[in-house]
Amino acid sequence: MRLPPRNVLPGALAAAAVLVASVPAPASAAGSGGTGAPVAGTPTAPTAPSSPTGGTTPGSTATPRDERTPRPGTRKRRRSTPRPVLVAFHAKARRFYDLGRPARVVFRIDGRTRAVRVKLQVRSAGRVIRTLDLGDRATKRSHSVTLTGREGGRFPEGNLQLRLTARDSRGRGLRASSRASTTDSLGFYWHRFPIAGQFTYGMDDGRFGAERPGRLHQGQDLLAASGTPVVAPRGGVVKTVAFQAGGAGHYIVLRADGEDRSYVFMHLLDGSVRVREGDRVRTGQRLADVGSTGSSSGPHLHFEVWVGEWFGGGHAIDPLPDLRRWDAWS
Ligand SMILES: [Zn+2]
């Protein structure tokens, strides 16, 4: 480059010259005769007209632009052998639960080859936690896969990012069309809030440990309209379905899978119980409805959490910390 010697430049121009010098020059720029060539198209471009050599010549700006334009031959080859194109990819639900209904993920890939090898990457907190091989999948038709959250071991709780990748038989990778993205996200949680609908936590006398005549309140009362669905906080086996006129009314005890816990639901609406003893239920499955049967002053769910067996060596714990946590995502 024909830059004037730095010691004859005023300060500002000297700075500009340093900037120019720091930009890596394209290999062919040396022969272009331009002085400001490397700065064209870079953030330092506005300084070019003040160059003491008379500014950027038309030839010098044209050179780098030409270099960025793909050669005609390259474009032609790309057109005749297109990459597989992702035209649809998304999860059908925004969240799913451990031991619950699996999440469905749908996708469609178009392309010249009849099939592509598809993989689904699962990330948590920006880290890849699983890469699921979905095998060879036909192009030009919709596919649906399900996720239980236990593929290769239980996924961590929280937001998951999904990324779909695919390669055709020649190893060409996937390109997303303007209609689709190769990523989507959905939440995965180990428990669900036991009421599917509007509710409130009520007053202090509904808390765990509140005084009752001759005993302490062993659960948390959740106030909700009569008929609001009561659902399983976690999959498991129904241990007890019973009625106690002077106390719990219609009630259910659920022994959870994969953790040493029992969940108890009381004052359920007459005729609303949908499960029988011995049934295996999924997380989020409807068990009954909120009611006011037994010793109750109004519609609410009395909810207990026991470590171990309910009245079989276990003991009740305060459900409120878990309820508040589950409430954040359910
Ligand atoms: Zn209660």
Boltz pocket constraint, residues with backbone or C-beta under 6 A from the ligand:
constraints:
  - pocket:
      binder: B
      contacts: [[A, 206], [A, 217], [A, 219], [A, 220], [A, 221], [A, 301], [A, 302], [A, 303]]
      max_distance: 6.0
